[in-house]
Amino acid sequence: MMPFIYAGFIESCGRGTSKIVEKCLEQGLPEPDFKAENNVMTVTFYKDKWNEKNLKRLGLNERQIKAIKHIKKNENINLS
């Protein structure tokens, strides 16, 4: 890693992931998922912060998730 820093390809070690998260949050998007496996780093970005995986990560229950899906589809909800 150090040769890449000295060559100017990387500005500093460890800042890339925090910058990615920061930029996603600035755009109103959920934090991406980072996964390192077999010396390969995979980053998954989400274009819709109201997707089911993110809603579950936020701690919403199934009833709340169902309500949000209904609002996404119909643009409103009626409590009656």
Chimera marker file (.cmm) of the C-alpha trace (Angstrom):
<marker_set name="trace">
<marker id="1" x="0.000" y="0.000" z="0.000" r="1" g="1" b="0" radius="0.5"/>
<marker id="2" x="2.789" y="2.417" z="0.882" r="1" g="1" b="0" radius="0.5"/>
<marker id="3" x="4.234" y="2.546" z="-2.663" r="1" g="1" b="0" radius="0.5"/>
<marker id="4" x="0.849" y="3.742" z="-3.917" r="1" g="1" b="0" radius="0.5"/>
<marker id="5" x="0.809" y="6.522" z="-1.328" r="1" g="1" b="0" radius="0.5"/>
<marker id="6" x="4.344" y="7.600" z="-2.256" r="1" g="1" b="0" radius="0.5"/>
<marker id="7" x="3.426" y="7.511" z="-5.945" r="1" g="1" b="0" radius="0.5"/>
<marker id="8" x="0.446" y="9.800" z="-5.301" r="1" g="1" b="0" radius="0.5"/>
<marker id="9" x="-2.195" y="7.240" z="-6.271" r="1" g="1" b="0" radius="0.5"/>
<marker id="10" x="-3.643" y="7.196" z="-2.739" r="1" g="1" b="0" radius="0.5"/>
<marker id="11" x="-3.864" y="10.328" z="-0.600" r="1" g="1" b="0" radius="0.5"/>
<marker id="12" x="-3.880" y="8.467" z="2.728" r="1" g="1" b="0" radius="0.5"/>
<marker id="13" x="-4.598" y="5.002" z="4.106" r="1" g="1" b="0" radius="0.5"/>
<marker id="14" x="-8.057" y="4.342" z="5.484" r="1" g="1" b="0" radius="0.5"/>
<marker id="15" x="-9.770" y="7.555" z="4.394" r="1" g="1" b="0" radius="0.5"/>
<marker id="16" x="-11.468" y="6.201" z="1.289" r="1" g="1" b="0" radius="0.5"/>
<marker id="17" x="-14.241" y="4.280" z="3.011" r="1" g="1" b="0" radius="0.5"/>
<marker id="18" x="-15.117" y="7.146" z="5.345" r="1" g="1" b="0" radius="0.5"/>
<marker id="19" x="-15.195" y="9.558" z="2.385" r="1" g="1" b="0" radius="0.5"/>
<marker id="20" x="-17.505" y="7.192" z="0.489" r="1" g="1" b="0" radius="0.5"/>
<marker id="21" x="-19.888" y="6.992" z="3.467" r="1" g="1" b="0" radius="0.5"/>
<marker id="22" x="-19.763" y="10.778" z="3.925" r="1" g="1" b="0" radius="0.5"/>
<marker id="23" x="-20.634" y="11.458" z="0.275" r="1" g="1" b="0" radius="0.5"/>
<marker id="24" x="-23.505" y="8.953" z="0.310" r="1" g="1" b="0" radius="0.5"/>
<marker id="25" x="-25.002" y="10.551" z="3.430" r="1" g="1" b="0" radius="0.5"/>
<marker id="26" x="-24.617" y="14.042" z="1.907" r="1" g="1" b="0" radius="0.5"/>
<marker id="27" x="-26.770" y="12.861" z="-1.015" r="1" g="1" b="0" radius="0.5"/>
<marker id="28" x="-29.437" y="11.409" z="1.276" r="1" g="1" b="0" radius="0.5"/>
<marker id="29" x="-28.480" y="7.848" z="0.430" r="1" g="1" b="0" radius="0.5"/>
<marker id="30" x="-27.962" y="5.016" z="2.894" r="1" g="1" b="0" radius="0.5"/>
<marker id="31" x="-24.486" y="3.965" z="3.876" r="1" g="1" b="0" radius="0.5"/>
<marker id="32" x="-23.047" y="1.431" z="1.462" r="1" g="1" b="0" radius="0.5"/>
<marker id="33" x="-22.133" y="-2.075" z="2.576" r="1" g="1" b="0" radius="0.5"/>
<marker id="34" x="-18.433" y="-2.968" z="2.591" r="1" g="1" b="0" radius="0.5"/>
<marker id="35" x="-17.354" y="-6.596" z="2.343" r="1" g="1" b="0" radius="0.5"/>
<marker id="36" x="-13.787" y="-7.917" z="2.264" r="1" g="1" b="0" radius="0.5"/>
<marker id="37" x="-13.323" y="-11.482" z="1.125" r="1" g="1" b="0" radius="0.5"/>
<marker id="38" x="-10.325" y="-13.312" z="-0.377" r="1" g="1" b="0" radius="0.5"/>
<marker id="39" x="-8.334" y="-10.060" z="-0.678" r="1" g="1" b="0" radius="0.5"/>
<marker id="40" x="-11.190" y="-8.429" z="-2.630" r="1" g="1" b="0" radius="0.5"/>
<marker id="41" x="-13.127" y="-5.424" z="-1.327" r="1" g="1" b="0" radius="0.5"/>
<marker id="42" x="-16.720" y="-5.147" z="-2.545" r="1" g="1" b="0" radius="0.5"/>
<marker id="43" x="-18.809" y="-2.020" z="-2.004" r="1" g="1" b="0" radius="0.5"/>
<marker id="44" x="-22.589" y="-2.164" z="-2.508" r="1" g="1" b="0" radius="0.5"/>
<marker id="45" x="-24.327" y="1.178" z="-3.076" r="1" g="1" b="0" radius="0.5"/>
<marker id="46" x="-28.072" y="1.693" z="-2.671" r="1" g="1" b="0" radius="0.5"/>
<marker id="47" x="-29.910" y="4.210" z="-4.811" r="1" g="1" b="0" radius="0.5"/>
<marker id="48" x="-33.084" y="3.971" z="-2.748" r="1" g="1" b="0" radius="0.5"/>
<marker id="49" x="-32.731" y="4.587" z="0.968" r="1" g="1" b="0" radius="0.5"/>
<marker id="50" x="-36.229" y="3.149" z="1.463" r="1" g="1" b="0" radius="0.5"/>
<marker id="51" x="-35.313" y="-0.374" z="0.336" r="1" g="1" b="0" radius="0.5"/>
<marker id="52" x="-36.266" y="-3.277" z="2.584" r="1" g="1" b="0" radius="0.5"/>
<marker id="53" x="-32.716" y="-4.120" z="3.647" r="1" g="1" b="0" radius="0.5"/>
<marker id="54" x="-32.023" y="-0.564" z="4.807" r="1" g="1" b="0" radius="0.5"/>
<marker id="55" x="-35.383" y="-0.298" z="6.581" r="1" g="1" b="0" radius="0.5"/>
<marker id="56" x="-34.612" y="-3.489" z="8.498" r="1" g="1" b="0" radius="0.5"/>
<marker id="57" x="-31.170" y="-2.127" z="9.327" r="1" g="1" b="0" radius="0.5"/>
<marker id="58" x="-32.909" y="0.948" z="10.762" r="1" g="1" b="0" radius="0.5"/>
<marker id="59" x="-34.896" y="-1.332" z="13.074" r="1" g="1" b="0" radius="0.5"/>
<marker id="60" x="-38.342" y="-1.052" z="11.484" r="1" g="1" b="0" radius="0.5"/>
<marker id="61" x="-40.748" y="-3.934" z="11.993" r="1" g="1" b="0" radius="0.5"/>
<marker id="62" x="-42.606" y="-5.699" z="9.178" r="1" g="1" b="0" radius="0.5"/>
<marker id="63" x="-45.756" y="-3.593" z="9.637" r="1" g="1" b="0" radius="0.5"/>
<marker id="64" x="-43.770" y="-0.353" z="9.358" r="1" g="1" b="0" radius="0.5"/>
<marker id="65" x="-41.914" y="-1.633" z="6.303" r="1" g="1" b="0" radius="0.5"/>
<marker id="66" x="-45.222" y="-2.597" z="4.681" r="1" g="1" b="0" radius="0.5"/>
<marker id="67" x="-46.542" y="0.934" z="5.297" r="1" g="1" b="0" radius="0.5"/>
<marker id="68" x="-43.482" y="2.521" z="3.704" r="1" g="1" b="0" radius="0.5"/>
<marker id="69" x="-43.744" y="0.238" z="0.666" r="1" g="1" b="0" radius="0.5"/>
<marker id="70" x="-47.418" y="1.244" z="0.320" r="1" g="1" b="0" radius="0.5"/>
<marker id="71" x="-46.510" y="4.941" z="0.481" r="1" g="1" b="0" radius="0.5"/>
<marker id="72" x="-43.766" y="4.469" z="-2.142" r="1" g="1" b="0" radius="0.5"/>
<marker id="73" x="-46.242" y="2.810" z="-4.470" r="1" g="1" b="0" radius="0.5"/>
<marker id="74" x="-49.310" y="4.988" z="-3.838" r="1" g="1" b="0" radius="0.5"/>
<marker id="75" x="-47.707" y="8.246" z="-2.605" r="1" g="1" b="0" radius="0.5"/>
<marker id="76" x="-50.036" y="8.345" z="0.413" r="1" g="1" b="0" radius="0.5"/>
<marker id="77" x="-51.595" y="6.253" z="3.126" r="1" g="1" b="0" radius="0.5"/>
<marker id="78" x="-55.058" y="6.257" z="4.678" r="1" g="1" b="0" radius="0.5"/>
<marker id="79" x="-55.416" y="5.247" z="8.301" r="1" g="1" b="0" radius="0.5"/>
<marker id="80" x="-59.120" y="4.487" z="8.118" r="1" g="1" b="0" radius="0.5"/>
<link id1="1" id2="2" r="1" g="1" b="0" radius="0.2"/>
<link id1="2" id2="3" r="1" g="1" b="0" radius="0.2"/>
<link id1="3" id2="4" r="1" g="1" b="0" radius="0.2"/>
<link id1="4" id2="5" r="1" g="1" b="0" radius="0.2"/>
<link id1="5" id2="6" r="1" g="1" b="0" radius="0.2"/>
<link id1="6" id2="7" r="1" g="1" b="0" radius="0.2"/>
<link id1="7" id2="8" r="1" g="1" b="0" radius="0.2"/>
<link id1="8" id2="9" r="1" g="1" b="0" radius="0.2"/>
<link id1="9" id2="10" r="1" g="1" b="0" radius="0.2"/>
<link id1="10" id2="11" r="1" g="1" b="0" radius="0.2"/>
<link id1="11" id2="12" r="1" g="1" b="0" radius="0.2"/>
<link id1="12" id2="13" r="1" g="1" b="0" radius="0.2"/>
<link id1="13" id2="14" r="1" g="1" b="0" radius="0.2"/>
<link id1="14" id2="15" r="1" g="1" b="0" radius="0.2"/>
<link id1="15" id2="16" r="1" g="1" b="0" radius="0.2"/>
<link id1="16" id2="17" r="1" g="1" b="0" radius="0.2"/>
<link id1="17" id2="18" r="1" g="1" b="0" radius="0.2"/>
<link id1="18" id2="19" r="1" g="1" b="0" radius="0.2"/>
<link id1="19" id2="20" r="1" g="1" b="0" radius="0.2"/>
<link id1="20" id2="21" r="1" g="1" b="0" radius="0.2"/>
<link id1="21" id2="22" r="1" g="1" b="0" radius="0.2"/>
<link id1="22" id2="23" r="1" g="1" b="0" radius="0.2"/>
<link id1="23" id2="24" r="1" g="1" b="0" radius="0.2"/>
<link id1="24" id2="25" r="1" g="1" b="0" radius="0.2"/>
<link id1="25" id2="26" r="1" g="1" b="0" radius="0.2"/>
<link id1="26" id2="27" r="1" g="1" b="0" radius="0.2"/>
<link id1="27" id2="28" r="1" g="1" b="0" radius="0.2"/>
<link id1="28" id2="29" r="1" g="1" b="0" radius="0.2"/>
<link id1="29" id2="30" r="1" g="1" b="0" radius="0.2"/>
<link id1="30" id2="31" r="1" g="1" b="0" radius="0.2"/>
<link id1="31" id2="32" r="1" g="1" b="0" radius="0.2"/>
<link id1="32" id2="33" r="1" g="1" b="0" radius="0.2"/>
<link id1="33" id2="34" r="1" g="1" b="0" radius="0.2"/>
<link id1="34" id2="35" r="1" g="1" b="0" radius="0.2"/>
<link id1="35" id2="36" r="1" g="1" b="0" radius="0.2"/>
<link id1="36" id2="37" r="1" g="1" b="0" radius="0.2"/>
<link id1="37" id2="38" r="1" g="1" b="0" radius="0.2"/>
<link id1="38" id2="39" r="1" g="1" b="0" radius="0.2"/>
<link id1="39" id2="40" r="1" g="1" b="0" radius="0.2"/>
<link id1="40" id2="41" r="1" g="1" b="0" radius="0.2"/>
<link id1="41" id2="42" r="1" g="1" b="0" radius="0.2"/>
<link id1="42" id2="43" r="1" g="1" b="0" radius="0.2"/>
<link id1="43" id2="44" r="1" g="1" b="0" radius="0.2"/>
<link id1="44" id2="45" r="1" g="1" b="0" radius="0.2"/>
<link id1="45" id2="46" r="1" g="1" b="0" radius="0.2"/>
<link id1="46" id2="47" r="1" g="1" b="0" radius="0.2"/>
<link id1="47" id2="48" r="1" g="1" b="0" radius="0.2"/>
<link id1="48" id2="49" r="1" g="1" b="0" radius="0.2"/>
<link id1="49" id2="50" r="1" g="1" b="0" radius="0.2"/>
<link id1="50" id2="51" r="1" g="1" b="0" radius="0.2"/>
<link id1="51" id2="52" r="1" g="1" b="0" radius="0.2"/>
<link id1="52" id2="53" r="1" g="1" b="0" radius="0.2"/>
<link id1="53" id2="54" r="1" g="1" b="0" radius="0.2"/>
<link id1="54" id2="55" r="1" g="1" b="0" radius="0.2"/>
<link id1="55" id2="56" r="1" g="1" b="0" radius="0.2"/>
<link id1="56" id2="57" r="1" g="1" b="0" radius="0.2"/>
<link id1="57" id2="58" r="1" g="1" b="0" radius="0.2"/>
<link id1="58" id2="59" r="1" g="1" b="0" radius="0.2"/>
<link id1="59" id2="60" r="1" g="1" b="0" radius="0.2"/>
<link id1="60" id2="61" r="1" g="1" b="0" radius="0.2"/>
<link id1="61" id2="62" r="1" g="1" b="0" radius="0.2"/>
<link id1="62" id2="63" r="1" g="1" b="0" radius="0.2"/>
<link id1="63" id2="64" r="1" g="1" b="0" radius="0.2"/>
<link id1="64" id2="65" r="1" g="1" b="0" radius="0.2"/>
<link id1="65" id2="66" r="1" g="1" b="0" radius="0.2"/>
<link id1="66" id2="67" r="1" g="1" b="0" radius="0.2"/>
<link id1="67" id2="68" r="1" g="1" b="0" radius="0.2"/>
<link id1="68" id2="69" r="1" g="1" b="0" radius="0.2"/>
<link id1="69" id2="70" r="1" g="1" b="0" radius="0.2"/>
<link id1="70" id2="71" r="1" g="1" b="0" radius="0.2"/>
<link id1="71" id2="72" r="1" g="1" b="0" radius="0.2"/>
<link id1="72" id2="73" r="1" g="1" b="0" radius="0.2"/>
<link id1="73" id2="74" r="1" g="1" b="0" radius="0.2"/>
<link id1="74" id2="75" r="1" g="1" b="0" radius="0.2"/>
<link id1="75" id2="76" r="1" g="1" b="0" radius="0.2"/>
<link id1="76" id2="77" r="1" g="1" b="0" radius="0.2"/>
<link id1="77" id2="78" r="1" g="1" b="0" radius="0.2"/>
<link id1="78" id2="79" r="1" g="1" b="0" radius="0.2"/>
<link id1="79" id2="80" r="1" g="1" b="0" radius="0.2"/>
</marker_set>
